[in-house]
Amino acid sequence: MIKTSITVAALSVLAVPAFAQEVTYGSFSLDYSNISPEDGGDVDVTTFDLEGKGEYTNGQFLIGAGIANDKFEVEDDFEFAVRTLNVYAGYAITPEALVGAGYTSINLSEDGFGDEDINGFDIFGQYQTGAFGVAVNYSRPDEDFDDFDITTFYAQAEVAPGVTLGGIVESVSDIDEKGYLLSAEYDAGQIFGRGYYASATEQDFAIFGARGAYRFDQAISLTGAFETTSGDDFFADYTALSVGGEYAFAPGVAVSARFTNVDSDEGGSADIFALGLTYEFGARQRLDQNMTDAALDDLETGFVGFQPNIGVGFLSSLQFGDL
């Protein structure tokens, strides 16, 4: 009887982690990049990105928050900063199904124009198993504009061991087109690789590329990326090539360096040098945020990567054909 009781208790403990009371995810990142024209021009651009995120679970309830400061400087002539605060709460109906809502506050600061505050909300839902997941996010970025909202659908599936396919479709109210990003990822052993394709339904342009890493061991990785564009509706076609490395000097803590050359068909080119420091532990439960971050990492290689992230959507700018 005692043995049976101990066995039942042990099985109960094993079943608890999905609804445990604990901090289940946390991350911190600090990134610096410098963009300089390869032809010797005197207009250098510098970006500083600081970001932190966390999730806490208490039974079937999820509480999360994120804070970011994205700063964009053009030498001493111009400075633009985006400060974002996002908080949200969710309820796990089952271990696979999660619903919730969040609040976002965005502060835009620009030299000569002062500050502007934008406050909005989002509602999200997802169903996720070990091999398949779908999610939807409805957001109204600015409470003062009832006619402006964004609806984004997410889906991903592990189709083979280490192989994951994903898709994101984003639509903005009162616009008859949709932005989308498709991806295919391989992550197993020492090799990581991911290809992506981004476009909009009514625009003649596309961004496609690939990024990857080779892990020599648990500490040292070599990274590389390629991105190019095509289409008449893009301001200029370009090709970006990137090479870099990462060193993990403690579990979850890594420093990285990357060099990128962007070559435009218009005749211009630029070099980008980037440094990063990251710390991460646990696993974030929200599928929409995980897939959005992966897509932003994809687009980091090219022109999108060194522009300020205004914190509203992530494919929305593609739909206007002007990044």
TORKOL-4160 file (C-alpha; in steps of 0.2 Angstrom, whole numbers, padded with zeros to 4 digits, m for minus):
323
<pt num="1" X="0000" Y="0000" Z="0000"/>
<pt num="2" X="0014" Y="0012" Z="0005"/>
<pt num="3" X="0023" Y="0007" Z="m0011"/>
<pt num="4" X="0008" Y="0011" Z="m0022"/>
<pt num="5" X="0005" Y="0027" Z="m0013"/>
<pt num="6" X="0023" Y="0033" Z="m0017"/>
<pt num="7" X="0021" Y="0028" Z="m0035"/>
<pt num="8" X="0005" Y="0038" Z="m0037"/>
<pt num="9" X="0013" Y="0053" Z="m0029"/>
<pt num="10" X="0028" Y="0052" Z="m0040"/>
<pt num="11" X="0017" Y="0051" Z="m0056"/>
<pt num="12" X="0008" Y="0066" Z="m0050"/>
<pt num="13" X="0024" Y="0076" Z="m0048"/>
<pt num="14" X="0029" Y="0071" Z="m0065"/>
<pt num="15" X="0012" Y="0077" Z="m0072"/>
<pt num="16" X="0014" Y="0094" Z="m0064"/>
<pt num="17" X="0027" Y="0104" Z="m0073"/>
<pt num="18" X="0015" Y="0110" Z="m0087"/>
<pt num="19" X="0005" Y="0119" Z="m0074"/>
<pt num="20" X="0019" Y="0122" Z="m0061"/>
<pt num="21" X="0022" Y="0139" Z="m0052"/>
<pt num="22" X="0039" Y="0145" Z="m0058"/>
<pt num="23" X="0048" Y="0157" Z="m0069"/>
<pt num="24" X="0048" Y="0147" Z="m0085"/>
<pt num="25" X="0057" Y="0159" Z="m0097"/>
<pt num="26" X="0069" Y="0173" Z="m0096"/>
<pt num="27" X="0080" Y="0182" Z="m0109"/>
<pt num="28" X="0091" Y="0197" Z="m0110"/>
<pt num="29" X="0100" Y="0204" Z="m0126"/>
<pt num="30" X="0112" Y="0219" Z="m0130"/>
<pt num="31" X="0116" Y="0222" Z="m0148"/>
<pt num="32" X="0127" Y="0236" Z="m0156"/>
<pt num="33" X="0130" Y="0238" Z="m0175"/>
<pt num="34" X="0138" Y="0251" Z="m0186"/>
<pt num="35" X="0134" Y="0253" Z="m0204"/>
<pt num="36" X="0146" Y="0263" Z="m0215"/>
<pt num="37" X="0146" Y="0266" Z="m0234"/>
<pt num="38" X="0159" Y="0255" Z="m0243"/>
<pt num="39" X="0163" Y="0270" Z="m0255"/>
<pt num="40" X="0170" Y="0280" Z="m0241"/>
<pt num="41" X="0155" Y="0291" Z="m0238"/>
<pt num="42" X="0154" Y="0301" Z="m0222"/>
<pt num="43" X="0136" Y="0295" Z="m0216"/>
<pt num="44" X="0138" Y="0281" Z="m0203"/>
<pt num="45" X="0123" Y="0274" Z="m0194"/>
<pt num="46" X="0124" Y="0266" Z="m0177"/>
<pt num="47" X="0111" Y="0256" Z="m0168"/>
<pt num="48" X="0109" Y="0250" Z="m0150"/>
<pt num="49" X="0096" Y="0237" Z="m0145"/>
<pt num="50" X="0093" Y="0232" Z="m0127"/>
<pt num="51" X="0079" Y="0220" Z="m0124"/>
<pt num="52" X="0073" Y="0209" Z="m0109"/>
<pt num="53" X="0058" Y="0196" Z="m0109"/>
<pt num="54" X="0051" Y="0184" Z="m0096"/>
<pt num="55" X="0037" Y="0172" Z="m0092"/>
<pt num="56" X="0030" Y="0166" Z="m0076"/>
<pt num="57" X="0017" Y="0152" Z="m0073"/>
<pt num="58" X="0006" Y="0149" Z="m0059"/>
<pt num="59" X="m0005" Y="0134" Z="m0061"/>
<pt num="60" X="m0014" Y="0136" Z="m0078"/>
<pt num="61" X="m0010" Y="0155" Z="m0078"/>
<pt num="62" X="0003" Y="0163" Z="m0088"/>
<pt num="63" X="0011" Y="0180" Z="m0085"/>
<pt num="64" X="0023" Y="0188" Z="m0096"/>
<pt num="65" X="0032" Y="0204" Z="m0100"/>
<pt num="66" X="0045" Y="0212" Z="m0112"/>
<pt num="67" X="0054" Y="0228" Z="m0112"/>
<pt num="68" X="0065" Y="0235" Z="m0126"/>
<pt num="69" X="0075" Y="0251" Z="m0131"/>
<pt num="70" X="0079" Y="0252" Z="m0149"/>
<pt num="71" X="0091" Y="0267" Z="m0153"/>
<pt num="72" X="0096" Y="0273" Z="m0171"/>
<pt num="73" X="0109" Y="0286" Z="m0174"/>
<pt num="74" X="0115" Y="0294" Z="m0190"/>
<pt num="75" X="0132" Y="0302" Z="m0184"/>
<pt num="76" X="0128" Y="0317" Z="m0174"/>
<pt num="77" X="0114" Y="0324" Z="m0185"/>
<pt num="78" X="0099" Y="0313" Z="m0181"/>
<pt num="79" X="0093" Y="0301" Z="m0167"/>
<pt num="80" X="0078" Y="0290" Z="m0166"/>
<pt num="81" X="0073" Y="0279" Z="m0152"/>
<pt num="82" X="0059" Y="0267" Z="m0149"/>
<pt num="83" X="0055" Y="0261" Z="m0131"/>
<pt num="84" X="0042" Y="0247" Z="m0129"/>
<pt num="85" X="0034" Y="0239" Z="m0114"/>
<pt num="86" X="0023" Y="0224" Z="m0117"/>
<pt num="87" X="0014" Y="0214" Z="m0103"/>
<pt num="88" X="0002" Y="0200" Z="m0105"/>
<pt num="89" X="m0008" Y="0186" Z="m0096"/>
<pt num="90" X="m0014" Y="0170" Z="m0103"/>
<pt num="91" X="m0024" Y="0154" Z="m0097"/>
<pt num="92" X="m0020" Y="0137" Z="m0102"/>
<pt num="93" X="m0036" Y="0128" Z="m0105"/>
<pt num="94" X="m0027" Y="0112" Z="m0108"/>
<pt num="95" X="m0008" Y="0109" Z="m0109"/>
<pt num="96" X="m0009" Y="0112" Z="m0128"/>
<pt num="97" X="m0022" Y="0127" Z="m0129"/>
<pt num="98" X="m0018" Y="0144" Z="m0123"/>
<pt num="99" X="m0028" Y="0160" Z="m0124"/>
<pt num="100" X="m0024" Y="0177" Z="m0117"/>
<pt num="101" X="m0022" Y="0196" Z="m0119"/>
<pt num="102" X="m0009" Y="0209" Z="m0118"/>
<pt num="103" X="m0006" Y="0228" Z="m0117"/>
<pt num="104" X="0008" Y="0237" Z="m0126"/>
<pt num="105" X="0015" Y="0255" Z="m0123"/>
<pt num="106" X="0027" Y="0262" Z="m0136"/>
<pt num="107" X="0036" Y="0278" Z="m0135"/>
<pt num="108" X="0044" Y="0286" Z="m0151"/>
<pt num="109" X="0057" Y="0299" Z="m0149"/>
<pt num="110" X="0064" Y="0309" Z="m0163"/>
<pt num="111" X="0076" Y="0323" Z="m0164"/>
<pt num="112" X="0067" Y="0339" Z="m0168"/>
<pt num="113" X="0050" Y="0331" Z="m0166"/>
<pt num="114" X="0049" Y="0327" Z="m0148"/>
<pt num="115" X="0041" Y="0311" Z="m0140"/>
<pt num="116" X="0025" Y="0302" Z="m0145"/>
<pt num="117" X="0016" Y="0288" Z="m0135"/>
<pt num="118" X="0006" Y="0274" Z="m0143"/>
<pt num="119" X="m0004" Y="0263" Z="m0132"/>
<pt num="120" X="m0013" Y="0247" Z="m0138"/>
<pt num="121" X="m0018" Y="0229" Z="m0134"/>
<pt num="122" X="m0018" Y="0212" Z="m0142"/>
<pt num="123" X="m0028" Y="0196" Z="m0140"/>
<pt num="124" X="m0020" Y="0179" Z="m0144"/>
<pt num="125" X="m0024" Y="0161" Z="m0145"/>
<pt num="126" X="m0014" Y="0145" Z="m0149"/>
<pt num="127" X="m0015" Y="0126" Z="m0150"/>
<pt num="128" X="0002" Y="0118" Z="m0149"/>
<pt num="129" X="0008" Y="0100" Z="m0148"/>
<pt num="130" X="0026" Y="0094" Z="m0149"/>
<pt num="131" X="0026" Y="0093" Z="m0168"/>
<pt num="132" X="0012" Y="0105" Z="m0173"/>
<pt num="133" X="0006" Y="0122" Z="m0168"/>
<pt num="134" X="m0006" Y="0136" Z="m0174"/>
<pt num="135" X="m0009" Y="0153" Z="m0167"/>
<pt num="136" X="m0018" Y="0169" Z="m0170"/>
<pt num="137" X="m0015" Y="0187" Z="m0164"/>
<pt num="138" X="m0027" Y="0201" Z="m0166"/>
<pt num="139" X="m0019" Y="0218" Z="m0161"/>
<pt num="140" X="m0025" Y="0236" Z="m0161"/>
<pt num="141" X="m0008" Y="0245" Z="m0159"/>
<pt num="142" X="m0016" Y="0262" Z="m0155"/>
<pt num="143" X="m0031" Y="0264" Z="m0145"/>
<pt num="144" X="m0035" Y="0281" Z="m0152"/>
<pt num="145" X="m0037" Y="0274" Z="m0170"/>
<pt num="146" X="m0051" Y="0261" Z="m0170"/>
<pt num="147" X="m0049" Y="0258" Z="m0189"/>
<pt num="148" X="m0031" Y="0252" Z="m0188"/>
<pt num="149" X="m0029" Y="0234" Z="m0182"/>
<pt num="150" X="m0018" Y="0219" Z="m0187"/>
<pt num="151" X="m0022" Y="0201" Z="m0188"/>
<pt num="152" X="m0008" Y="0188" Z="m0189"/>
<pt num="153" X="m0009" Y="0169" Z="m0192"/>
<pt num="154" X="0005" Y="0157" Z="m0187"/>
<pt num="155" X="0008" Y="0139" Z="m0191"/>
<pt num="156" X="0022" Y="0127" Z="m0190"/>
<pt num="157" X="0025" Y="0109" Z="m0190"/>
<pt num="158" X="0040" Y="0097" Z="m0188"/>
<pt num="159" X="0038" Y="0086" Z="m0204"/>
<pt num="160" X="0054" Y="0075" Z="m0200"/>
<pt num="161" X="0066" Y="0074" Z="m0186"/>
<pt num="162" X="0075" Y="0091" Z="m0184"/>
<pt num="163" X="0065" Y="0098" Z="m0199"/>
<pt num="164" X="0052" Y="0112" Z="m0196"/>
<pt num="165" X="0041" Y="0121" Z="m0209"/>
<pt num="166" X="0033" Y="0137" Z="m0204"/>
<pt num="167" X="0022" Y="0151" Z="m0211"/>
<pt num="168" X="0016" Y="0168" Z="m0205"/>
<pt num="169" X="0002" Y="0179" Z="m0213"/>
<pt num="170" X="m0001" Y="0196" Z="m0208"/>
<pt num="171" X="m0016" Y="0208" Z="m0213"/>
<pt num="172" X="m0019" Y="0226" Z="m0209"/>
<pt num="173" X="m0037" Y="0233" Z="m0209"/>
<pt num="174" X="m0042" Y="0243" Z="m0224"/>
<pt num="175" X="m0028" Y="0236" Z="m0235"/>
<pt num="176" X="m0032" Y="0223" Z="m0248"/>
<pt num="177" X="m0016" Y="0214" Z="m0247"/>
<pt num="178" X="m0006" Y="0203" Z="m0235"/>
<pt num="179" X="0012" Y="0201" Z="m0230"/>
<pt num="180" X="0018" Y="0184" Z="m0227"/>
<pt num="181" X="0034" Y="0174" Z="m0223"/>
<pt num="182" X="0037" Y="0156" Z="m0226"/>
<pt num="183" X="0052" Y="0146" Z="m0218"/>
<pt num="184" X="0060" Y="0129" Z="m0218"/>
<pt num="185" X="0072" Y="0125" Z="m0204"/>
<pt num="186" X="0084" Y="0111" Z="m0200"/>
<pt num="187" X="0092" Y="0109" Z="m0183"/>
<pt num="188" X="0101" Y="0094" Z="m0177"/>
<pt num="189" X="0118" Y="0090" Z="m0170"/>
<pt num="190" X="0131" Y="0102" Z="m0175"/>
<pt num="191" X="0121" Y="0110" Z="m0190"/>
<pt num="192" X="0108" Y="0123" Z="m0190"/>
<pt num="193" X="0100" Y="0130" Z="m0206"/>
<pt num="194" X="0085" Y="0140" Z="m0210"/>
<pt num="195" X="0078" Y="0147" Z="m0227"/>
<pt num="196" X="0065" Y="0160" Z="m0229"/>
<pt num="197" X="0054" Y="0169" Z="m0241"/>
<pt num="198" X="0045" Y="0185" Z="m0237"/>
<pt num="199" X="0033" Y="0195" Z="m0249"/>
<pt num="200" X="0016" Y="0204" Z="m0250"/>
<pt num="201" X="0001" Y="0198" Z="m0260"/>
<pt num="202" X="m0001" Y="0214" Z="m0271"/>
<pt num="203" X="0017" Y="0219" Z="m0272"/>
<pt num="204" X="0030" Y="0214" Z="m0285"/>
<pt num="205" X="0044" Y="0211" Z="m0273"/>
<pt num="206" X="0051" Y="0197" Z="m0263"/>
<pt num="207" X="0065" Y="0195" Z="m0249"/>
<pt num="208" X="0072" Y="0178" Z="m0248"/>
<pt num="209" X="0088" Y="0171" Z="m0240"/>
<pt num="210" X="0096" Y="0158" Z="m0228"/>
<pt num="211" X="0106" Y="0158" Z="m0212"/>
<pt num="212" X="0115" Y="0144" Z="m0203"/>
<pt num="213" X="0127" Y="0139" Z="m0190"/>
<pt num="214" X="0140" Y="0126" Z="m0188"/>
<pt num="215" X="0143" Y="0121" Z="m0169"/>
<pt num="216" X="0161" Y="0115" Z="m0167"/>
<pt num="217" X="0157" Y="0111" Z="m0149"/>
<pt num="218" X="0145" Y="0117" Z="m0135"/>
<pt num="219" X="0154" Y="0134" Z="m0134"/>
<pt num="220" X="0160" Y="0139" Z="m0152"/>
<pt num="221" X="0149" Y="0141" Z="m0167"/>
<pt num="222" X="0152" Y="0148" Z="m0185"/>
<pt num="223" X="0138" Y="0158" Z="m0192"/>
<pt num="224" X="0133" Y="0164" Z="m0210"/>
<pt num="225" X="0119" Y="0171" Z="m0219"/>
<pt num="226" X="0113" Y="0177" Z="m0237"/>
<pt num="227" X="0099" Y="0188" Z="m0242"/>
<pt num="228" X="0093" Y="0195" Z="m0258"/>
<pt num="229" X="0078" Y="0204" Z="m0265"/>
<pt num="230" X="0069" Y="0205" Z="m0282"/>
<pt num="231" X="0054" Y="0214" Z="m0289"/>
<pt num="232" X="0049" Y="0231" Z="m0297"/>
<pt num="233" X="0040" Y="0238" Z="m0282"/>
<pt num="234" X="0056" Y="0237" Z="m0270"/>
<pt num="235" X="0066" Y="0253" Z="m0269"/>
<pt num="236" X="0082" Y="0244" Z="m0274"/>
<pt num="237" X="0087" Y="0226" Z="m0276"/>
<pt num="238" X="0102" Y="0221" Z="m0265"/>
<pt num="239" X="0112" Y="0206" Z="m0260"/>
<pt num="240" X="0118" Y="0204" Z="m0242"/>
<pt num="241" X="0132" Y="0192" Z="m0236"/>
<pt num="242" X="0136" Y="0189" Z="m0218"/>
<pt num="243" X="0149" Y="0179" Z="m0208"/>
<pt num="244" X="0151" Y="0178" Z="m0190"/>
<pt num="245" X="0154" Y="0168" Z="m0174"/>
<pt num="246" X="0147" Y="0165" Z="m0157"/>
<pt num="247" X="0155" Y="0160" Z="m0141"/>
<pt num="248" X="0145" Y="0153" Z="m0126"/>
<pt num="249" X="0156" Y="0156" Z="m0110"/>
<pt num="250" X="0142" Y="0149" Z="m0099"/>
<pt num="251" X="0126" Y="0140" Z="m0100"/>
<pt num="252" X="0114" Y="0151" Z="m0109"/>
<pt num="253" X="0126" Y="0166" Z="m0110"/>
<pt num="254" X="0135" Y="0170" Z="m0127"/>
<pt num="255" X="0144" Y="0184" Z="m0136"/>
<pt num="256" X="0143" Y="0186" Z="m0155"/>
<pt num="257" X="0151" Y="0196" Z="m0168"/>
<pt num="258" X="0145" Y="0197" Z="m0187"/>
<pt num="259" X="0152" Y="0206" Z="m0202"/>
<pt num="260" X="0139" Y="0209" Z="m0217"/>
<pt num="261" X="0141" Y="0217" Z="m0234"/>
<pt num="262" X="0126" Y="0224" Z="m0242"/>
<pt num="263" X="0128" Y="0227" Z="m0261"/>
<pt num="264" X="0114" Y="0237" Z="m0270"/>
<pt num="265" X="0110" Y="0235" Z="m0289"/>
<pt num="266" X="0110" Y="0254" Z="m0289"/>
<pt num="267" X="0129" Y="0254" Z="m0287"/>
<pt num="268" X="0130" Y="0258" Z="m0268"/>
<pt num="269" X="0136" Y="0246" Z="m0255"/>
<pt num="270" X="0139" Y="0246" Z="m0236"/>
<pt num="271" X="0148" Y="0236" Z="m0222"/>
<pt num="272" X="0139" Y="0232" Z="m0206"/>
<pt num="273" X="0149" Y="0226" Z="m0190"/>
<pt num="274" X="0138" Y="0220" Z="m0176"/>
<pt num="275" X="0142" Y="0214" Z="m0158"/>
<pt num="276" X="0129" Y="0205" Z="m0147"/>
<pt num="277" X="0128" Y="0198" Z="m0129"/>
<pt num="278" X="0113" Y="0187" Z="m0125"/>
<pt num="279" X="0107" Y="0177" Z="m0110"/>
<pt num="280" X="0092" Y="0165" Z="m0111"/>
<pt num="281" X="0085" Y="0151" Z="m0100"/>
<pt num="282" X="0069" Y="0140" Z="m0101"/>
<pt num="283" X="0057" Y="0140" Z="m0115"/>
<pt num="284" X="0044" Y="0153" Z="m0120"/>
<pt num="285" X="0026" Y="0146" Z="m0121"/>
<pt num="286" X="0019" Y="0159" Z="m0134"/>
<pt num="287" X="0020" Y="0152" Z="m0151"/>
<pt num="288" X="0017" Y="0169" Z="m0160"/>
<pt num="289" X="0031" Y="0177" Z="m0151"/>
<pt num="290" X="0043" Y="0163" Z="m0154"/>
<pt num="291" X="0039" Y="0163" Z="m0173"/>
<pt num="292" X="0040" Y="0182" Z="m0174"/>
<pt num="293" X="0057" Y="0182" Z="m0166"/>
<pt num="294" X="0063" Y="0169" Z="m0178"/>
<pt num="295" X="0057" Y="0179" Z="m0193"/>
<pt num="296" X="0065" Y="0195" Z="m0186"/>
<pt num="297" X="0082" Y="0185" Z="m0185"/>
<pt num="298" X="0079" Y="0180" Z="m0203"/>
<pt num="299" X="0077" Y="0198" Z="m0209"/>
<pt num="300" X="0092" Y="0204" Z="m0198"/>
<pt num="301" X="0104" Y="0200" Z="m0212"/>
<pt num="302" X="0099" Y="0213" Z="m0225"/>
<pt num="303" X="0091" Y="0230" Z="m0225"/>
<pt num="304" X="0077" Y="0227" Z="m0213"/>
<pt num="305" X="0090" Y="0222" Z="m0200"/>
<pt num="306" X="0097" Y="0239" Z="m0197"/>
<pt num="307" X="0081" Y="0249" Z="m0196"/>
<pt num="308" X="0072" Y="0254" Z="m0180"/>
<pt num="309" X="0059" Y="0241" Z="m0175"/>
<pt num="310" X="0044" Y="0252" Z="m0171"/>
<pt num="311" X="0035" Y="0238" Z="m0162"/>
<pt num="312" X="0020" Y="0237" Z="m0173"/>
<pt num="313" X="0018" Y="0221" Z="m0183"/>
<pt num="314" X="0033" Y="0215" Z="m0192"/>
<pt num="315" X="0027" Y="0212" Z="m0209"/>
<pt num="316" X="0016" Y="0227" Z="m0210"/>
<pt num="317" X="0030" Y="0238" Z="m0218"/>
<pt num="318" X="0031" Y="0225" Z="m0232"/>
<pt num="319" X="0013" Y="0228" Z="m0237"/>
<pt num="320" X="0017" Y="0246" Z="m0241"/>
<pt num="321" X="0031" Y="0241" Z="m0252"/>
<pt num="322" X="0043" Y="0253" Z="m0242"/>
<pt num="323" X="0054" Y="0246" Z="m0229"/>
